[in-house]
Structure formats: C-alpha cells, structure tokens
Amino acid sequence: MSKLYVVPTPIGNLKDMTFRAVEVLKTVDLILAEDTRTSSFLLKHFEIVNKMQSYHKFNEHQQTKHYIDILESGQNIALISDAGTPAISDPGFLLVRACKQHEIEVETLPGATAFVPALVNSGLPNDRFVFEGFLPIKKGRQKRLLSLASEDRTMVFYESPYRLVKTLEEFSKYFGPDRLASVSRELSKLHEENKRDTLANLIQHFSQKTIKGEIVIIVSGVE
C-alpha cells in the first residue's frame, strides 16, 4: 500500500538531517515541498534527485485531492517544509487529515522542530506548555492575548524578526513587564542567540539591534 511520509528538515544546520530522512526522500515517488527553490538546495546537498512539486499554504486546499489520488494510485509521497516539521505552523495538516479520511497510511519521522530546543533552552517550566505558533496578525489578536493573560502554562510563540519588538511590547502590556520570557533566534546556526529576561528588559535589548532569523518566543505562565 502507498504511504505519505512527513519528513522534518533542518531548521538551519544541515548536519541535523537524519539518515532516515535522506533515505525516505531518495526512495519515494514524489516529494512535496513548501518552496521548491529552497528545498532544491537541500536535495542537491544530499544528492536526492527525485521529482519535486510545490505544496504550500496558497495551493494546499486546491491540490490536496490531487495528491490523495496519486497516493491511491499506489505511489509514495514525502512531504517537507522549508525548515522543521511539516504541519507545525507550516502546510501539512490538510493532507494528513485527508490521508486519514481515505485510510492512507501516514508515517511521520522524528526530527527538527524549532520550538523544542528553544523551550528547553529557556529554563522555563516545560513539563506543561501550550504551543500558540504565530498569533493572528490583526483580526482576533487582541482577543487571543487577553485569553492568554491568565494562562498558567509556559507559552510558545513563533514570530518574524520584523515584528519581534512590537510583539514583546504587546506581551508586556497584556502579561506584565516583569513576566519572564526567552527569545531564541538563528537556532542551530552560527549566530544562534538565546536571551532570557523580563519582557521589559527583552524589549530594551532587541530594540537596540538589527534582528535576523526566525524567532521563537517562550513566555512563562502566570503564577
């Protein structure tokens, strides 16, 4: 029977690619990539020459049925994103759900996910946490922040470098300036940074520098 493989890819350092992930990508009939231009560098590095097609947030609703048909025809497909594990704040959920509905086997490989090293590195409680990913940009953002103000578990957020300071300022407004938090960026790369402090001090720190790289913000829950 055919199978969908969900394959994590490195979030920065190519050495974090697993042997098994390379083996799967070399043996499947088709690779679905969030951005084929980005993934082509990864595949070239590991000498993977399989056919690749785009599957991203702008076409996943239209293309999911097409790839279910391909799987039902007997072909194996691997799903990758630009970095990390597909379906974690990246495309993938719709295809996995459709596979389950059509009784197509799904195998998800373990591997890189940005929030796990950021959470562990933060030194904040990680026995219980809530993953929020990217907050809504506009509609629903204030409501979400208000609801999280009373959250007692450690909270995990993704953010772009361009909105980091603004988001920290909003966290300070809704959670309080003395709330402990940690900001991780450029994880697994040469200029990795993990900064833990109060929200007030983090705002001051990151307001004084040029910020690059994808961001993970860890915020302690209310005591």
Residue frames relative to the residue before (quaternion, step in Angstrom):
aa qw qx qy qz dx dy dz
M 1.0000 0.0000 0.0000 0.0000 0.00 0.00 0.00
S 0.5297 -0.6315 0.4646 0.3237 3.55 -1.15 0.64
K 0.1520 -0.7906 0.5912 0.0480 3.54 -1.28 0.43
L 0.2936 -0.6955 0.6227 0.2057 3.51 -1.25 0.63
Y 0.1575 -0.7699 0.6137 0.0765 3.56 -0.84 1.03
V 0.1830 -0.7462 0.6312 0.1060 3.57 -0.87 0.99
V 0.0612 -0.8562 0.5103 -0.0526 3.55 -0.31 1.33
P 0.3065 -0.7436 0.5622 0.1928 3.63 -0.59 1.08
T 0.1489 -0.7631 0.6216 0.0959 3.55 -1.20 0.63
P 0.6773 -0.5229 0.3134 0.4119 3.62 -1.11 0.52
I 0.4036 -0.7018 0.5329 0.2462 3.56 -1.12 0.69
G 0.8086 0.0129 -0.0121 0.5881 3.58 1.27 -0.07
N 0.7909 0.2777 -0.1229 0.5312 3.52 0.48 -1.26
L 0.4070 -0.7462 0.4726 0.2329 3.60 -0.55 1.16
K 0.5698 0.6025 -0.3857 0.4045 3.60 1.18 -0.40
D 0.5956 0.5733 -0.3625 0.4303 3.59 1.25 -0.22
M 0.4586 0.6521 -0.4599 0.3911 3.61 1.25 0.03
T 0.3445 -0.7580 0.5139 0.2067 3.59 -0.84 0.92
F 0.6254 -0.5328 0.4158 0.3901 3.57 -1.24 0.49
R 0.6630 0.5227 -0.3035 0.4416 3.54 0.98 -0.88
A 0.6273 0.5346 -0.3383 0.4542 3.57 1.01 -0.77
V 0.6451 0.5106 -0.3147 0.4733 3.59 0.96 -0.84
E 0.6514 0.5273 -0.3114 0.4480 3.57 0.94 -0.91
V 0.6608 0.5017 -0.3103 0.4640 3.59 0.92 -0.89
L 0.6815 0.4969 -0.2982 0.4469 3.59 0.85 -0.94
K 0.6617 0.5028 -0.3067 0.4640 3.59 1.13 -0.56
T 0.7588 0.4217 -0.2041 0.4524 3.59 1.12 -0.58
V 0.5763 0.5896 -0.3999 0.4005 3.63 1.14 -0.33
D 0.5744 -0.6018 0.4379 0.3409 3.56 -1.29 0.32
L 0.8099 0.0453 0.0238 0.5843 3.57 1.11 -0.68
I 0.1969 -0.7553 0.6154 0.1098 3.56 -1.11 0.79
L 0.1820 -0.7571 0.6193 0.1008 3.57 -0.88 0.98
A 0.0560 -0.8204 0.5684 -0.0262 3.56 -0.67 1.15
E 0.5572 -0.6093 0.4510 0.3390 3.54 -1.09 0.75
D 0.7685 -0.0246 0.0335 0.6384 3.59 1.01 -0.87
T 0.3557 -0.7739 0.4811 0.2074 3.59 -0.34 1.22
R 0.6022 0.5592 -0.3645 0.4379 3.59 1.10 -0.58
T 0.6698 0.4811 -0.2923 0.4842 3.58 0.97 -0.87
S 0.7163 0.4689 -0.2605 0.4464 3.57 0.82 -1.01
S 0.5540 0.6209 -0.4020 0.3819 3.60 1.13 -0.47
F 0.6200 0.5346 -0.3455 0.4587 3.59 1.09 -0.65
L 0.6456 0.5161 -0.3118 0.4687 3.57 1.01 -0.84
L 0.6849 0.4841 -0.2934 0.4588 3.57 0.82 -0.97
K 0.6388 0.5231 -0.3288 0.4585 3.58 0.97 -0.79
H 0.6329 0.5520 -0.3297 0.4312 3.58 0.98 -0.87
F 0.7696 0.3275 -0.1700 0.5212 3.58 1.00 -0.84
E 0.4675 -0.7201 0.4099 0.3081 3.58 1.32 0.43
I 0.3529 0.7044 -0.5141 0.3390 3.55 0.93 1.03
V 0.0883 -0.8469 0.5243 -0.0078 3.57 -0.53 1.17
N 0.3623 0.7570 -0.4814 0.2528 3.61 1.19 0.29
K 0.6404 -0.5308 0.4029 0.3819 3.54 -1.28 0.48
M 0.0794 -0.8028 0.5910 0.0032 3.57 -0.98 0.92
Q 0.0404 -0.7852 0.6179 0.0054 3.56 -1.08 0.84
S 0.5538 -0.6320 0.4404 0.3161 3.57 -1.24 0.51
Y 0.0805 0.7494 -0.6547 0.0582 3.54 -1.07 0.84
H 0.1953 0.8008 -0.5269 0.2072 3.57 -0.14 1.30
K 0.7526 -0.4385 0.2567 0.4188 3.57 -1.33 0.17
F 0.6675 0.5104 -0.3086 0.4457 3.60 1.17 -0.43
N 0.7890 0.2746 -0.1700 0.5227 3.61 1.18 -0.31
E 0.4548 0.7308 -0.4421 0.2523 3.61 1.21 -0.18
H 0.6240 0.5320 -0.3581 0.4466 3.62 1.02 -0.64
Q 0.7061 0.4540 -0.2641 0.4749 3.58 0.99 -0.81
Q 0.7620 0.4336 -0.2056 0.4347 3.59 0.98 -0.84
T 0.4865 0.6974 -0.4364 0.2942 3.61 1.15 -0.39
K 0.6622 0.5032 -0.3145 0.4576 3.61 0.85 -0.92
H 0.6148 0.5583 -0.3427 0.4393 3.60 1.02 -0.79
Y 0.7229 0.4311 -0.2570 0.4748 3.59 0.87 -0.91
I 0.5555 0.5525 -0.3983 0.4770 3.58 1.19 -0.36
D 0.6307 0.5289 -0.3250 0.4657 3.59 1.01 -0.81
I 0.6478 0.5111 -0.3180 0.4669 3.58 0.98 -0.82
L 0.6526 0.5014 -0.3120 0.4747 3.57 0.96 -0.83
E 0.6797 0.4872 -0.2947 0.4623 3.58 0.93 -0.83
S 0.6080 0.5416 -0.3555 0.4588 3.59 1.24 -0.31
G 0.6465 -0.5586 0.3055 0.4204 3.57 1.30 -0.11
Q 0.5677 0.5993 -0.3915 0.4066 3.59 1.25 0.03
N 0.3746 -0.7030 0.5612 0.2250 3.54 -1.22 0.60
I 0.1296 -0.7936 0.5934 0.0355 3.56 -0.99 0.90
A 0.1772 -0.7415 0.6356 0.1213 3.56 -1.16 0.73
L 0.1989 -0.7709 0.5983 0.0907 3.56 -0.99 0.92
I 0.0293 0.7834 -0.6197 0.0378 3.57 -0.85 1.02
S 0.2679 -0.7197 0.6058 0.2081 3.57 -1.28 0.34
D 0.7284 -0.4096 0.2888 0.4672 3.58 -1.25 0.00
A 0.7811 -0.1165 0.1088 0.6037 3.56 1.06 -0.76
G 0.7881 0.3092 -0.2314 0.4794 3.55 -1.05 0.76
T 0.7003 -0.4636 0.3566 0.4092 3.54 -1.30 -0.40
P 0.4710 -0.6744 0.4853 0.2964 3.62 -0.74 0.98
A 0.7849 0.3145 -0.2842 0.4520 3.54 -1.26 0.71
I 0.6242 0.4539 -0.3598 0.5242 3.61 1.25 -0.05
S 0.7879 -0.2238 0.0648 0.5701 3.57 0.04 1.38
D 0.6524 0.4038 -0.3163 0.5579 3.57 1.17 0.68
P 0.6553 -0.4959 0.3683 0.4348 3.63 -1.20 0.28
G 0.4261 0.7027 -0.5049 0.2639 3.55 -1.13 0.63
F 0.6095 0.5933 -0.3593 0.3840 3.56 0.97 -0.81
L 0.6682 0.5201 -0.3153 0.4286 3.61 0.82 -0.96
L 0.6830 0.4813 -0.2915 0.4658 3.57 0.93 -0.88
V 0.6428 0.5082 -0.3259 0.4715 3.59 0.97 -0.80
R 0.6509 0.5120 -0.3169 0.4624 3.59 0.93 -0.87
A 0.6584 0.5075 -0.3089 0.4621 3.58 0.95 -0.87
C 0.6166 0.5345 -0.3423 0.4658 3.59 1.05 -0.72
K 0.6503 0.5095 -0.3156 0.4668 3.59 0.93 -0.86
Q 0.6648 0.5111 -0.3017 0.4536 3.57 0.98 -0.85
H 0.7377 0.3739 -0.2106 0.5213 3.59 1.12 -0.65
E 0.4520 -0.7230 0.4188 0.3124 3.58 1.34 0.29
I 0.3631 0.6799 -0.5277 0.3570 3.53 0.97 0.98
E 0.4757 -0.7002 0.4534 0.2790 3.57 -0.80 1.00
V 0.1238 -0.7665 0.6280 0.0521 3.54 -1.09 0.86
E 0.0449 -0.7810 0.6228 0.0152 3.55 -0.93 0.93
T 0.1273 -0.8021 0.5823 0.0369 3.57 -0.60 1.17
L 0.3028 -0.7663 0.5439 0.1590 3.54 -0.67 1.14
P 0.4546 -0.6478 0.5189 0.3233 3.61 -1.08 0.58
G 0.2661 0.7741 -0.5453 0.1807 3.55 -1.11 0.57
A 0.8322 -0.2827 0.1734 0.4445 3.50 -1.35 -0.29
T 0.1167 0.7279 -0.6708 0.0809 3.53 -1.14 0.90
A 0.4893 -0.7328 0.3788 0.2829 3.58 -0.50 1.19
F 0.7008 0.5131 -0.3145 0.3830 3.60 0.84 -0.86
V 0.5825 0.6069 -0.3887 0.3758 3.63 1.09 -0.51
P 0.7057 0.4134 -0.3002 0.4910 3.67 0.71 -0.84
A 0.6175 0.5435 -0.3518 0.4467 3.59 1.06 -0.66
L 0.6612 0.5104 -0.2989 0.4615 3.57 0.96 -0.87
V 0.6758 0.4820 -0.2969 0.4721 3.58 0.86 -0.93
N 0.6825 0.5080 -0.2853 0.4412 3.57 0.94 -0.93
S 0.5854 0.6315 -0.3632 0.3558 3.59 1.13 -0.62
G 0.3259 -0.7518 0.5086 0.2642 3.57 1.07 -0.66
L 0.5178 0.6010 -0.4245 0.4364 3.57 1.31 0.27
P 0.6692 -0.5177 0.3224 0.4245 3.62 -1.08 0.56
N 0.0409 -0.8284 0.5586 -0.0050 3.59 -0.77 1.01
D 0.4022 0.6993 -0.4912 0.3286 3.57 1.23 0.41
R 0.7619 0.0805 -0.0536 0.6404 3.55 1.26 -0.51
F 0.1757 0.7850 -0.5779 0.1376 3.60 -0.69 1.00
V 0.2854 -0.7330 0.5926 0.1732 3.53 -1.32 0.38
F 0.2656 -0.7675 0.5675 0.1354 3.56 -0.84 1.04
E 0.1346 -0.8193 0.5564 0.0327 3.57 -0.59 1.19
G 0.2948 -0.7716 0.5157 0.2274 3.60 1.18 -0.41
F 0.7610 -0.2837 0.2521 0.5261 3.57 -1.00 -0.86
L 0.3939 -0.6958 0.5488 0.2439 3.57 -0.88 0.94
P 0.6095 -0.5209 0.4199 0.4252 3.61 -1.17 0.39
I 0.5076 -0.6638 0.4526 0.3111 3.58 -0.96 0.83
K 0.8158 0.0669 0.0004 0.5745 3.60 0.85 -0.95
K 0.7975 0.3045 -0.1687 0.4927 3.57 0.14 -1.30
G 0.8298 0.2053 -0.1776 0.4876 3.56 -0.80 1.06
R 0.4754 0.6969 -0.4385 0.3100 3.60 1.23 -0.17
Q 0.6835 0.4860 -0.2937 0.4586 3.60 0.81 -0.99
K 0.6416 0.5282 -0.3192 0.4554 3.57 0.98 -0.86
R 0.6527 0.5106 -0.3138 0.4634 3.59 0.98 -0.84
L 0.6661 0.5009 -0.3077 0.4591 3.58 0.91 -0.87
L 0.6307 0.5298 -0.3293 0.4617 3.57 1.01 -0.78
S 0.6735 0.4939 -0.2970 0.4629 3.58 0.96 -0.85
L 0.6866 0.4858 -0.2815 0.4618 3.60 1.10 -0.66
A 0.4941 0.6823 -0.4235 0.3331 3.59 1.20 -0.32
S 0.7410 0.3686 -0.2146 0.5186 3.60 1.15 -0.58
E 0.4112 0.7161 -0.4684 0.3143 3.60 1.26 0.17
D 0.2297 -0.8090 0.5263 0.1253 3.59 -0.71 1.03
R 0.5884 0.5393 -0.3846 0.4637 3.59 1.25 0.03
T 0.5961 -0.5299 0.4503 0.4013 3.56 -1.25 0.39
M 0.2352 -0.7967 0.5482 0.0972 3.58 -0.92 0.95
V 0.1912 -0.7835 0.5873 0.0684 3.56 -1.02 0.90
F 0.0129 -0.8047 0.5920 -0.0422 3.56 -0.81 1.07
Y 0.2556 -0.6947 0.6400 0.2060 3.53 -1.31 0.46
E 0.0509 0.7972 -0.6004 0.0369 3.57 -1.12 0.63
S 0.4623 -0.6445 0.5242 0.3099 3.55 -1.22 0.46
P 0.6110 -0.5702 0.3879 0.3887 3.62 -1.13 0.49
Y 0.6329 0.5629 -0.3304 0.4164 3.58 1.12 -0.61
R 0.7588 0.3489 -0.1975 0.5133 3.60 1.14 -0.53
L 0.3617 0.7789 -0.4685 0.2075 3.60 1.26 -0.01
V 0.7136 0.4568 -0.2834 0.4492 3.60 0.64 -1.06
K 0.6406 0.5210 -0.3275 0.4593 3.59 0.95 -0.83
T 0.6635 0.4975 -0.3071 0.4668 3.59 0.95 -0.83
L 0.6340 0.5164 -0.3303 0.4715 3.60 0.99 -0.79
E 0.6356 0.5220 -0.3254 0.4666 3.58 1.04 -0.75
E 0.6447 0.4962 -0.3222 0.4842 3.59 1.03 -0.72
F 0.6229 0.5260 -0.3412 0.4679 3.60 1.00 -0.76
S 0.6445 0.5238 -0.3194 0.4563 3.57 0.97 -0.85
K 0.6489 0.5261 -0.3057 0.4568 3.57 1.03 -0.83
Y 0.7811 0.3641 -0.1822 0.4734 3.59 0.82 -0.99
F 0.7611 0.3598 -0.1909 0.5048 3.61 1.09 -0.69
G 0.5464 -0.6001 0.4042 0.4219 3.58 1.22 -0.43
P 0.5301 -0.6803 0.4097 0.2971 3.63 -0.90 0.90
D 0.6834 0.4907 -0.2876 0.4577 3.59 1.17 -0.47
R 0.4373 0.6948 -0.4679 0.3273 3.61 1.25 0.01
L 0.4219 -0.7056 0.5112 0.2505 3.59 -0.90 0.92
A 0.0724 0.7824 -0.6143 0.0718 3.55 -1.07 0.79
S 0.2067 -0.7565 0.6063 0.1318 3.53 -1.32 0.24
V 0.1541 -0.7744 0.6087 0.0780 3.55 -1.01 0.87
S 0.0598 -0.7882 0.6125 0.0073 3.57 -0.82 1.03
R 0.0589 0.7908 -0.6071 0.0516 3.56 -0.96 0.85
E 0.8159 0.2129 -0.1899 0.5029 3.56 -1.27 0.47
L 0.1256 0.8365 -0.5237 0.1011 3.59 1.04 0.77
S 0.8354 0.1489 -0.1906 0.4935 3.55 -1.01 1.03
K 0.6124 0.5453 -0.3513 0.4519 3.61 1.27 0.02
L 0.7495 -0.4313 0.2770 0.4190 3.54 -1.36 0.22
H 0.7893 0.2873 -0.1416 0.5238 3.59 0.94 -0.89
E 0.1197 0.8142 -0.5530 0.1303 3.58 0.96 0.86
E 0.0304 -0.7847 0.6190 -0.0057 3.53 -1.06 0.86
N 0.0135 -0.7566 0.6537 -0.0060 3.54 -1.03 0.92
K 0.0083 0.8236 -0.5624 0.0726 3.56 -0.44 1.24
R 0.0511 -0.8016 0.5957 -0.0042 3.56 -0.64 1.14
D 0.2622 0.7362 -0.5854 0.2161 3.57 -0.91 0.97
T 0.6563 -0.4218 0.3849 0.4932 3.55 -1.25 -0.32
L 0.6379 -0.5205 0.3864 0.4158 3.57 -1.19 0.40
A 0.6249 0.5519 -0.3416 0.4338 3.60 0.97 -0.79
N 0.7062 0.4498 -0.2629 0.4794 3.58 0.90 -0.92
L 0.6158 0.5363 -0.3510 0.4583 3.59 1.08 -0.62
I 0.6100 0.5414 -0.3445 0.4649 3.58 1.05 -0.75
Q 0.6661 0.4988 -0.2995 0.4668 3.56 0.89 -0.93
H 0.6606 0.5289 -0.3057 0.4363 3.59 0.91 -0.92
F 0.7739 0.3737 -0.2043 0.4687 3.58 0.71 -1.05
S 0.5563 0.5878 -0.3976 0.4323 3.60 1.25 -0.17
Q 0.7051 0.4802 -0.2446 0.4610 3.55 1.22 -0.50
K 0.7501 0.3502 -0.2045 0.5224 3.62 1.20 0.12
T 0.5067 -0.5976 0.5198 0.3405 3.52 -1.32 0.33
I 0.2165 -0.8106 0.5387 0.0766 3.55 -0.70 1.12
K 0.0098 -0.7885 0.6143 -0.0287 3.54 -0.89 1.01
G 0.7268 0.4482 -0.3135 0.4154 3.55 -1.26 0.39
E 0.5819 -0.5673 0.4477 0.3730 3.53 -1.25 0.42
I 0.2990 -0.7931 0.5206 0.1030 3.55 -1.05 0.87
V 0.0820 -0.7313 0.6724 0.0794 3.53 -1.20 0.73
I 0.1194 -0.7876 0.6032 0.0389 3.56 -0.82 1.06
I 0.1147 -0.7720 0.6236 0.0441 3.56 -0.84 1.01
V 0.0486 -0.8081 0.5869 -0.0123 3.59 -0.72 1.06
S 0.4462 -0.6927 0.4950 0.2759 3.57 -0.86 0.92
G 0.5147 -0.6409 0.4751 0.3140 3.54 -1.16 0.59
V 0.6229 -0.5302 0.4027 0.4109 3.54 -1.26 0.27
E 0.4091 -0.7113 0.5155 0.2468 3.56 -0.98 0.82
